[in-house]
């Protein structure tokens, strides 16, 4: 199970150097190649989903390696995927890996062209860097990390991917959803005039039901937090980062800009698990004085709203249906095809590889993630924040310095006005 201690510095640096010298360089998947061999890191529900989406995207895809921190999760995922895709799941006992170093072994598996990364977000920058150093194309789930230090690392890895001609496609599937693509083109062509405001919402119910909360029992702190990762800040970033990043990414897309500053608030009204909050409200200011209201909540029994709205001088765009619409002088409703965006993002990735024009969404998803992180930091501390400071000067680094199954006291629940700004 990989229970020996590994320092974080070694986790990042030594593994990347080793992989870079033992695995083939960039250009692994030539245009028109018959097969695309995939390795999966992170075998929970989203890992199973990402692997299935990639296998459904193209008949040339084969899954040949899998890794997870926990053996039970790996075995469960293998059984499900093998049942659904039979001979295209070519993972053998020799290419199933567990423990903190499982990601290195998946990346180093001979023949792997593409890494699917669905481990908890706290691990994402470390694993991404190792994959890019090793010359692998990457599909990585969102968010890009959980703190500013992580985001700087992902931006560096994205730049390295550009140098190596590698793909990084992110799990921000709205970017590959056809009605969103159509609406964004119309926004950018001036269909609603000059954008003056926007609204972003992910107000829904509690996570329990689609994620499993593990009682600590006899687990070590580290195992407990990794198994119950959505409820801890270092592993998930809080739900404003893990989930609401989708909506903030759409706002950045529509505005073609990043926020200048923000002020946030929120709290923990009913949640008792972990150390994250259950509701946030953040006002972002974008260039030109454009204001964006951001709201996210995970509380049962409340009105749900998961959508974005963009307000211009000549109309308004709504994305709160499967088709989307524009109201105003240029009224419009999208009625075209709308393929499954979770599969489409993999189709777009594979098409880019075949054409020799790899997609690199790494920097973009890192920036959208930092929007959410900035909002969380503002709410947690009660302080208004500026983008440049968070990106360039914040020293906040939540990820443990050593990875081992042992003591790891959870950070206290944030209290505005008391939690320090780092």
C-alpha positions, 0 to 999 in steps of 0.5 A, a space after each residue: 500500500 505504499 505506507 513508507 514516508 515520502 517527502 514532498 520535495 522528493 515527491 515532486 523533484 526526484 520522481 520527475 527527474 527519474 521519469 524524465 530519464 526512463 520514459 520516452 520523450 514527447 511525440 509518443 502518439 503520432 498522427 494517425 496511429 492505430 492505438 492510443 494507450 492510456 494510464 489512469 491515475 485516481 480510480 474513484 468515481 470520477 476516475 472510472 468516469 474519465 476512463 469510460 469517457 475516453 474509451 467511448 470517445 474513440 475505438 482506438 483507445 486502450 487502458 493499459 495501466 491504473 494506479 490509486 492510493 488505495 487497493 480497494 478503489 483500484 480493484 473496484 474500478 478495474 472490475 467495472 471498466 473491465 466489465 464495460 469495455 472487455 478487451 480494451 481494458 488491457 490492465 494486468 496485475 503487473 500494471 496495477 499500482 497502489 500507494 503514494 508512488 502509484 502515479 510514478 509507476 503508471 507514468 513509467 508503464 511502457 507504451 503509455 501515451 496519455 495520462 488520465 488524472 482523476 486523483 484528488 486535486 491536492 495531488 494534481 500539480 505534483 502528478 501533472 509535473 511528473 507526467 509532462 516531464 516524462 513526455 506524456 499527454 494529459 487529461 486532468 480533472 478540474 480544479 488545477 490545485 488547491 492553493 496559489 503555490 499549486 497554481 504557479 506549479 501548474 502554469 509552469 507545467 503548462 508552459 513546459 507542455 507547450 515546449 514539448 508539444 504535449 496536450 493538457 486537456 482539463 475537465 472543464 467540459 463546458 468548454 467542449 459543450 456545443 451550446 456553450 461554444 455557440 453562445 460564446 462565439 455570439 457573445 464575442 461577436 457582439 450579440 449582447 453589446 458590451 458586457 457589464 455584469 455576470 452571475 455565476 451559481 452552483 447552489 445545490 445539495 450536500 455531497 453525501 450521496 454521490 461522494 462517500 464520507 468515511 468515518 475515521 474509526 482506526 484510520 490514520 489522519 492521512 488515510 481518513 483525509 484522502 478517503 474523505 477528500 471532498 471535505 478537506 481543504 488541502 485535498 479539495 480546495 473546498 467546494 467553491 474550488 472543486 465544483 464552482 470552478 466550472 461556473 467561474 471558468 465560463 465567466 472568464 471565457 465570456 469576458 475574455 479576462 481575469 478578475 482584478 480583485 474580489 471580496 467574499 463571505 460565507 460560512 458553515 451553517 449545517 455542515 459537520 464533516 471535515 473542515 470546509 464550508 457549505 456556502 460562499 458569496 463572492 463579488 469579483 471585479 473585472 477590468 473596466 469595472 465589470 462586476 460578477 456575483 458568484 454564489 455556491 452552496 451545498 445544503 439540502 432543502 434549498 432552491 437549487 441553481 446551477 447556471 451562468 448569466 452574462 449581461 450586456 448593454 444590448 441583451 443577456 445570455 442565459 445558460 440555465 438550460 441544455 440549449 442556452 438562449 439570448 434575450 434582447 434585440 438579437 434574441 436567439 436560442 440554440 437548437 443544434 446538436 449537443 453531444 455529451 460534453 464529458 465524451 466530447 472533451 476526450 474526442 477533441 483531445 484525441 483529434 488534436 493528437 491525430 492532427 498534430 495540433 495538441 490542445 493545451 488548456 493547462 494555463 487556462 484552467 489554472 487561472 480559473 482555479 485561482 479565481 475560485 481559490 482567491 474567492 475562498 481566501 477572501 471569504 475565509 479571512 474576511 479580506 478583500 484581495 487583489 489578483 496580482 497579490 494572490 498569484 505572485 505573492 501569496 505563500 499559501 501552500 496547503 499540501 503536506 510536506 510529507 506523504 505517509 499514512 500517519 498523523 496529520 492534524 486537520 486545519 481548523 475551520 476558517 473563521 473570518 477576521 481570525 484566519 490569517 491571510 498567507 
